[in-house]
């Protein structure tokens, strides 16, 4: 199951807080912090950049992308 990062949207004067929640991709995003009840939003974070074996060993895409087959050898 993926781990999602959320950030609280507290009332003015309070600091926001980030926390992680393990959820199924089928679960709806949280709307409130389970601890404080403050409204929350899901934070988009970077991934690990996993690639399939065929993509990992192939040359980088050319100006047209991988689909054209040029692979920057123009």
C-alpha positions as CSV (number, residue, x, y, z in Angstrom):
1,X,0.0,0.0,0.0
2,X,1.3,3.5,-0.8
3,X,2.1,6.0,1.8
4,X,0.5,9.5,1.3
5,X,1.7,12.7,2.8
6,X,-0.9,15.2,4.2
7,X,-0.5,18.7,5.5
8,X,-2.9,20.4,7.9
9,X,-4.6,23.7,6.9
10,X,-4.9,25.1,10.4
11,X,-6.7,28.3,11.4
12,X,-4.5,31.4,11.5
13,X,-2.0,31.5,14.2
14,X,-1.4,27.7,14.3
15,X,1.4,26.0,12.5
16,X,0.7,23.4,9.8
17,X,1.7,19.8,10.4
18,X,2.7,17.2,7.9
19,X,2.1,13.5,8.5
20,X,2.0,10.2,6.5
21,X,-0.8,7.8,6.2
22,X,-0.7,4.3,4.6
23,X,-3.8,4.0,2.4
24,X,-5.0,1.9,-0.5
25,X,-5.1,3.7,-3.8
26,X,-8.9,3.0,-3.8
27,X,-9.4,4.9,-0.5
28,X,-10.7,8.4,-0.7
29,X,-8.2,11.1,0.4
30,X,-8.4,12.3,4.0
31,X,-10.3,15.6,4.6
32,X,-9.3,16.0,8.3
33,X,-6.3,15.2,10.5
34,X,-7.2,12.1,12.5
35,X,-5.4,13.6,15.6
36,X,-6.5,17.3,15.6
37,X,-9.5,17.4,13.3
38,X,-7.9,20.2,11.3
39,X,-8.7,20.2,7.5
40,X,-5.9,18.7,5.4
41,X,-4.7,18.5,1.8
42,X,-2.7,15.7,0.2
43,X,0.9,16.8,-0.6
44,X,2.4,15.7,-3.9
45,X,5.9,14.4,-3.3
46,X,8.6,13.1,-5.6
47,X,8.8,9.4,-6.4
48,X,11.7,7.0,-6.4
49,X,12.0,6.9,-10.2
50,X,11.6,3.1,-10.7
51,X,11.9,2.0,-14.4
52,X,11.2,-1.2,-16.1
53,X,14.2,-3.2,-17.2
54,X,13.7,-2.4,-20.9
55,X,13.5,1.4,-20.2
56,X,16.5,1.3,-17.8
57,X,18.8,-0.1,-20.5
58,X,17.5,1.8,-23.5
59,X,19.1,5.1,-24.7
60,X,17.5,8.3,-23.6
61,X,14.6,9.7,-25.7
62,X,15.4,12.0,-28.6
63,X,13.6,15.2,-29.3
64,X,10.6,13.2,-30.6
65,X,10.3,10.9,-27.6
66,X,10.9,7.2,-27.5
67,X,8.0,6.4,-29.8
68,X,9.7,7.6,-33.0
69,X,12.8,5.5,-32.6
70,X,15.3,8.2,-33.3
71,X,16.7,8.3,-29.8
72,X,18.5,11.6,-30.5
73,X,20.6,10.1,-33.3
74,X,19.5,12.7,-35.9
